[in-house]
Amino acid sequence: MHLLGAMKTIRPLLPLIVLIFLAGCQTAKAPSDLAGATRDHERSTAVVAIEPPDADTLSAPGLPPPPEQFVPVPRLADIHFDYDAYTIRPEDTPILDENAAWIRANPAGLVLIEGHADERGTDDYNLGLGDLRAAAARNYLIAHGIPAEQMVAISYGRERPVCTEHSEACWARNRRARFLIKPL
């Protein structure tokens, strides 16, 4: 319960914390340099609203709707990332461009961007990497005309894999940003 109480206390500050963190990333260190990245097998989930949506779309004051209210849309494709990286790959920019075009054509929805990682690394490290991946996708969409207030982000780290084999091909499928919509 102590962790839950702490999360309730810092949740309103998360957008500010993320902005400060992202500002510090301009002198970006490699994700492997993130504080104390060790390899273990603990489980946890962190939710980060990079920028809260308009008040009309919130389920509680200051909080984005719960992820369960978002649905996949076949036209919104996942993008993938290289190992230990959160940079948008050149081969994924056409996918993001198509996603942006669909979101612009269908503005009556809130976009959830999920950041995911493979099973390697600690939970904290993978949650942070998932945050960075979701933020990279979100920033790309903002740069291509999608309003920031139309998007929220969440990191699942390694907790929601699409593939559970222990191979590079499987891990590559899990290193992704996924896009869902909450119709308004």
C-alpha positions in Angstrom: 0.0 0.0 0.0 2.9 2.3 0.6 3.8 2.3 -3.1 0.1 3.0 -4.1 0.0 6.0 -1.8 3.3 7.3 -3.2 1.9 6.9 -6.8 -1.2 8.9 -5.8 1.0 11.6 -4.4 3.3 11.9 -7.5 0.8 11.1 -10.2 -0.2 14.8 -10.6 3.5 15.7 -11.0 4.2 13.1 -13.7 3.8 15.4 -16.7 6.3 17.8 -15.2 8.7 15.0 -14.2 8.6 13.6 -17.8 9.1 17.0 -19.3 12.1 17.6 -17.1 13.4 14.1 -17.9 12.9 14.7 -21.7 14.7 18.0 -21.5 17.6 16.3 -19.9 17.6 13.8 -22.7 18.8 16.4 -25.1 22.3 15.5 -23.9 21.0 12.0 -24.2 22.9 9.1 -22.8 22.4 5.7 -24.2 19.5 3.8 -22.6 22.1 1.4 -21.2 23.4 4.3 -19.1 20.1 4.7 -17.3 20.5 4.7 -13.5 21.5 1.3 -12.2 20.3 -0.9 -15.1 20.7 -4.4 -13.8 19.2 -7.7 -15.0 16.5 -9.3 -12.7 13.0 -10.6 -12.9 10.7 -8.4 -10.8 7.3 -7.3 -12.2 5.7 -3.9 -12.0 3.7 -1.5 -14.2 4.0 2.3 -14.4 1.5 4.6 -16.1 2.7 7.9 -17.4 0.5 10.6 -19.0 3.0 12.7 -20.8 0.5 15.4 -21.4 -3.1 15.1 -20.0 -5.9 15.3 -22.5 -8.7 17.8 -22.4 -10.9 17.8 -19.3 -13.9 16.4 -21.3 -12.0 13.2 -22.0 -10.8 12.5 -18.5 -12.3 9.7 -16.3 -11.1 11.4 -13.1 -9.7 14.9 -12.6 -6.2 15.1 -14.0 -6.0 11.5 -15.1 -6.3 10.0 -18.5 -8.9 7.3 -19.1 -7.8 3.8 -18.1 -6.1 1.8 -20.8 -9.0 -0.7 -20.8 -11.2 2.0 -22.5 -8.9 2.0 -25.6 -9.3 -0.3 -28.5 -7.0 -1.4 -31.3 -7.7 -0.1 -34.8 -6.4 -2.3 -37.6 -5.3 0.8 -39.6 -2.9 1.9 -36.8 0.2 -0.2 -37.1 2.9 -0.8 -34.5 6.4 0.5 -35.0 9.5 -1.3 -33.7 12.8 -0.4 -32.2 16.3 -1.6 -32.2 17.7 -3.3 -29.1 18.4 -0.9 -26.2 17.1 2.0 -28.3 14.2 4.5 -28.6 15.1 6.2 -31.8 12.5 6.0 -34.6 14.0 3.8 -37.3 13.8 5.1 -40.9 11.8 2.0 -42.0 9.1 3.0 -39.4 8.6 6.6 -40.5 6.2 5.5 -43.3 4.1 3.6 -40.7 4.0 6.6 -38.4 3.1 8.9 -41.4 0.2 6.5 -42.2 -0.9 6.5 -38.5 -0.8 10.3 -38.5 -2.9 10.5 -41.6 -5.5 8.2 -40.1 -5.6 10.1 -36.8 -6.0 13.4 -38.6 -8.9 11.9 -40.7 -10.5 10.5 -37.5 -10.0 13.3 -34.9 -12.9 12.2 -32.6 -10.7 9.9 -30.5 -8.0 10.0 -27.9 -4.8 8.1 -28.9 -3.0 5.8 -26.4 0.6 5.1 -27.3 1.9 2.0 -25.5 5.7 1.6 -25.1 7.0 -2.0 -24.9 10.3 -3.6 -24.4 11.7 -7.2 -24.7 12.3 -9.4 -21.6 15.9 -8.5 -21.1 16.8 -5.9 -18.4 15.2 -5.0 -15.2 11.5 -4.0 -14.8 12.5 -0.4 -14.0 14.9 -0.1 -16.9 12.3 -1.6 -19.3 9.5 0.7 -18.0 11.8 3.7 -18.6 12.7 2.4 -22.1 9.0 1.9 -22.8 8.3 5.5 -21.7 11.1 6.7 -24.1 9.7 4.7 -27.0 6.1 5.9 -26.5 7.4 9.5 -26.2 9.5 9.2 -29.4 6.4 8.0 -31.3 4.3 10.7 -29.7 6.8 13.4 -30.5 6.9 12.3 -34.1 3.2 12.5 -34.4 3.1 16.0 -32.8 5.8 17.1 -35.4 3.5 15.8 -38.1 0.4 17.7 -37.0 -1.3 15.6 -34.3 -2.4 17.7 -31.3 -0.5 16.8 -28.2 -3.7 16.9 -26.1 -5.1 14.2 -28.4 -2.5 11.6 -27.1 -1.5 10.0 -23.9 1.3 7.4 -23.4 1.9 4.4 -21.1 4.8 2.1 -20.7 4.3 -1.6 -20.1 8.0 -2.4 -20.3 8.3 -6.1 -20.8 5.0 -7.1 -19.2 2.8 -7.5 -22.3 4.9 -9.4 -24.9 3.4 -10.4 -28.2 5.9 -13.2 -28.4 7.2 -15.3 -25.6 10.0 -17.3 -27.2 13.6 -16.6 -26.1 15.0 -15.6 -29.4 16.2 -12.4 -31.1 13.3 -12.6 -33.7 10.8 -12.8 -30.8 12.4 -10.0 -28.8 12.4 -7.8 -31.9 8.6 -8.1 -32.1 8.2 -7.1 -28.5 10.3 -3.9 -28.8 7.5 -1.7 -30.1 5.1 1.2 -29.7 1.5 0.3 -30.1 -1.4 2.7 -31.0 -5.0 2.4 -29.7 -8.0 4.7 -29.7 -10.6 5.7 -27.2 -13.6 6.9 -29.3 -15.1 10.0 -27.9 
